[in-house]
Every structure is written in structure tokens, then in C-alpha cells.
């Protein structure tokens, strides 16, 4: 310990088992994912902000989720692309902890926003006559702001307890980005206590919302099956199923990773692959499923492109 100096930068390893000859190809895939995510999420944000008729609780929540996804991708994917295209995988100590704050803040925020979305769908389907009196635009906007602030507090708490560890010696981070779990294990001190604190915080802010989401959608599906007997029944049920695709890709791999964190970890490439699934896949699919596939958004996009093509 006496001969070791403090770490000034970390090196992101990514997939340790990926052969170098596939680095360019993998970088291209990440580049395409990055552009698709930016395109669909930016479209959602722009439409909701500029179109007055989309100033509704559901679209306010979706726009908040899209903003979170855009910020997450901007803070992570360009660095991954630079690593595999240019070999630039290093990141300063402070840059790593800033990225860690952004990642854990936005991960927590996504769970909380999906929780709020489940509340919105519950009120819309189970209390339709009271929907506009309960889910008002001002109230939903205030709730979204509170969720952003709550998530920021969570991010601050996680980087604070992680930063207390002494970082000496190894600076290899076995991940695509700086997260509490992969950075803390590079410390010379025993990170068990720190990891356990992060585990309980993560469990509370991911498993808690997931439990309510499952409960609310169970009530929604029961309500649909017992009251609807027309084409609207199939449409509402299909909507719930597609929503669960996004919810599943976000929560199921995360819960598997959390389970591995308390038991023996699998092969490191499998572990990182699961992290990539819940970190990036929902960012491309959620705006399409939650927003761009709705009839109202389709009509709005059709109107926009029609005006653009009219001489």
C-alpha cells in the first residue's frame, strides 16, 4: 500500500471476451443504437413540447422518460463508441464519478417514472370519470419534477458512499461505464459494506416501483377482462401487453443482476450483457411503444410530414 499511488483515472474494459477484430463492428452497432435512441426520443420530446393537444398527463410523463433516456445515452454511448473505434477507454477519476452520478440518478428516475405511468394508466382505466380531476397537467408536471429531485438525491447518496473507498492500484473497470458495483470493487479496501448499502438502496427504488407496477397492472387487466366486451377490450389488453415488454426488458435483467450481486457472478461478459439490456434496449423501445405507436401521435406526425411536403 505504501508504494501504491492514488488512482487518477479509470480504464473501461467493456466486454473483456470480445476479440479485437470485432471492435469496429460492435462500435457500429452501438453507433446505430445511439442514433435510433436519439431520433425517437427527441421526436417524442419535440412533439410533446410543441403540440398543444399533446399537453396531457400521459404525454408529459412519457416526455420526462424520453428526456431521461436521452441524457443517459449522451453520457454513456459516445464513450463506448470512442473506446471501440479509437481505443479511448480511459476516464478521469472525477469524470468517472460524475458519470456514475448521472447513471444512478437516471436509472432510479426511470423506475420512478414507470411507477407514475402505471398510476396514470390505473386511473385512466379504472377511474375514467375522475381521470381529469385526479391527473391534472400541473400536478403531473410537479410530480415529475419531484421524481427528478428524488432521483438526484439517490445518485448523490450512492456516489458519496462509493467515493469514501480508497482507490489505489488497479484501475480496470469491467463495464462500459462507471457504476457503483464495478468501480467499488477496484478499491483496495473491502467493498462489501459499500456494495451492500448500494444493493439495499437499489432494491428499494427498483423492486418497490416494480411491485406497485405489477399490482396496478393486475388490477387493470382484471378490470378490462370483467367490464369490456368489445373491440376496445382487445385494444386495451394489447396496450398492457406491449407496455409489459418495456417494463420486462428494464426490470427483469436488472433483478437478475441484483441476484448475481448477492451470489456468485456469472461469466463477466454475460454479466455486462445483462447490464446493457436494461440500460439501453428500453431507450429505443419505450418511446415507440408508449408514444409513437398511439393513434394521436401517428396523426400528429402525419400532419407534420404532410405540411412539410406541401409546396
N, C-alpha and C positions, 0 to 999 in steps of 0.2 A: 504493500500500500504506500510505503514511503517513497518508492521510486516511480509511482504512477502519477500522471498529471490529470488534471480535470478535463473531461471531455468538452471540446468546444464545438463539435459538430457531430451529427449522426449520419450514417450511410444507410439508405433504404435499400433493402435487398430484393424486395418483390418476391417473385416465385424463384426460390433457390434451385429448383429442379428444371427450370426452363432452359433448354440449350440455347447458346448464343445465336445460332443460325436462325432461330425463330423470333429474335428480339424485334426485328423490323416489322414482321407480320403482326406480332402481338401489339406493337405500338400503333399500327394502322387500325386494328380493331378498336383499341381504346380511343383513338382519334375519331373514328366514326361514331362510337358510343357518345363521346363528348359533344359532338356536333348535333346528333339527334336529340340528346337531352336538352341542350341549349335552345334548339329550334322549337321543340314542342312546349317547353316550359315558358320560354319568352313569349310565344304566341298566346298562351293562356293568360299570362300576366298583362300583356298589352290589351287583349280583348276585354278583360275584366275592368281594367283601369279606364279605357277609352269609351266603352259602350255602356250607356246609361242603363239600358234594360237588363244588363248583367250585374248591376249593383244589388245583388241578392245574397242572403246569408250563405247559401251553399257555395256560390262562386267566390265570395270573399274568403271562405275557408280554403278552397282549392287554390286560389291565387297565393295565399300565405304559404301553403305547402309547396307550390311551384317556386316561390322565392327562396325558400329553404333549400330546395334541391339544386337550384342554380348556384347559390353560394357554396354549397358543399362541393359541387363538381368543379367550380372555378378554383377552389382552394386545394384540390387533390389531383384531378386528372391531368392538367398540364405538366405537373411534376412527374407523373408516371410516364407520360409521353416523352418528356425530356430524358428520363432515365433510359428508356429502351431505344430511343433514336440517337441520343447524343452521349449516353453514358453518364449523364449528370444526375447521380443519385444522392449526392450529399446535401445536407441541410444543417444550418447553424443550430446551436442549442436553443436559442431564443425563438428562431423561426419554427423549430420543431414543436415547442410548447405553444406557440401561437396557433399553429395548425391543429394541435391537439385540442385546444380550447374551442376552435371553430367546429371541429368534427364532433366532439362530445356534446356541444351545445345544440348543433343541428340534428344529431341523432335523437337526442331527447325531445327536441321540438317536433320532429316528425311523429313520434309516438303520441305526443300530446295533441297534435293537430288531428291525427287519425281518430283519437278519442273524441274530440269535438265534432268531427264529421259523423261519427256514429251517433252522437247525441242529436245532431241535426236530422239525420235520417230517421231516428226513432220518433222524434216529434212530428216530422213530416208525414209519416205513415200511420203512426198510432194515435196522434193527436192533430189530425189535419185541420180541424176547425179552429184550433188555438195556435196554429203554427206561426202566423204573422204577429200575433200578440206576444208570443214567447221568444221566437228567434227574430228579433229586430236587427236591422243593419248596424245600428250604433252599438248595441250590446255585443253582437258577434265580433265587430271590429275591436272593441275593448277587450273581449276575451282573447282574441288572437294576440293583441299586444301583451297581455298578461302572460300568455304562454311563452312568448319570445323572452320576456324578462325572467320567467321561471327557469327556462332552459339555459339562459346565460348564467344564472346563479349555479346551476348544476355543473356547467362547464368550468366555472371558476373553482368550485369545490374540488373537482377531480384533478385539475392541473396543480392546485395548491398542495394536495396530499402527495401527488406524484413528484413534484419539484423538490420535496423535502429529502428525497433519497440522494445519496452521494453517487455521482456518475463519474466513475473512474475506470480506465481500462477499455473494455470492449465498447464499440460504438455502432455495432451492426444491428439494425432494426429489421427483423424478419417480417416485413409487411410492406404495403405500397405507400403507407402514410404513417404519421406518428400518432399512435393511440396509447392510452394508458397501459393496456396489457402488454404491448410489445416493447414499449420504451422502458417501463419499470424493471423488466427482467434483465436489462443490460446493466443495472446497478450492481455495485459490489456488495451492497447491503442486502439482507434478506427481504425481498419484496412481498412476502406472503401477507403481512398485515395490510399493506397498501392495496394489494390486489383484492383482498377480502372486502375492504371498505368500498372499493370501486364496484365490486361484484354486487354488494347489497344495494348500493345506490342505483346501479343499472337495472337490477332486478325490480326494484320498486317503481322505476319510471318507465319500464318496458312491460314487465309482467302485469303490473297494476292496470295500465290502459288496455292491454290485451284482454284481461279478464272482463273488463266492462264492455269491450267491443264484442266479445263472444256472447255475453249476456244480452246486450241490446239487440244484436242481430238475431239471436234466438227468438226474442220476443217479436221482432219484426217479421221473421219468416212464419212464425206461428200465426200472427195477425193476418198475413197475406193468405195463408192456406185456409183459414177459417172464415174469412169475410169476402174474399174476391172469387168470382166465378165467371170471369170474362177474359178477354184478351189482355186486359190490364194486369191480371194475375200472373200471366207468363212474363210480361214485360218487367214487372216489379221483382219477380223471382230471379229473372236473368240478371237484372241490375245488381241484386245482392250477391249472386254468384261471381260476377265479374269483379265486384269490389273485393271479394274474398281472395281473388287471385293476387291483387296488390298487397293486401294485408298478409297473406300467406308468405309471399316472397320477402316481405320485410321482417316478419316476426319469427317464422319457423327456423330459417338458418341462424338467426340471432340466438334463439333459445338453444339450438344445438351447440353453438359456440360457447354459450354460457355454461352448458352442461360439461363440455370438454374442459373449461377453465377450472372446474372443481374436481375433475377426474384426470385420467391420463389423456394427453393431447394426441390426436391422430397424426399422420404424416403432415409435415408443415405445409406442403403445397395444398393439401385438402383443406386444412385449417384456413389458409389465406383465401382459397377459392370460395369458401362459405362466407367469409367476410365481404368479399367482392360482390356476391349475390345480393346480400341485404343492403349493401352500401350503394350500389349503382343501378341494378336492374329496376327497382321501383321508380327511379327517377325518370326513366323513359316510358314506363308503362302507366304510371299513375295519372299523368295529365291526359293521356289518350283515353283511358278507361273512365276516369272521373269526370272529364270535361269535354274533350274534343269529339267524343262519340255521341254526346247528347244532341237531341234534335235542335235545341235552341242555339247551340254553338255551331252546328252544321249550317243552320240558316244564316247565322251571322257571318260565317266565313264565306258562304255562297254570295251573300250581298256584297261583301268587301271585294271579292275577286271579280264579281260582275261589274261593279263600278270601275275597277281598275282596268278591265278590258274594254270598257265602253269608250269609244273615241270622243 
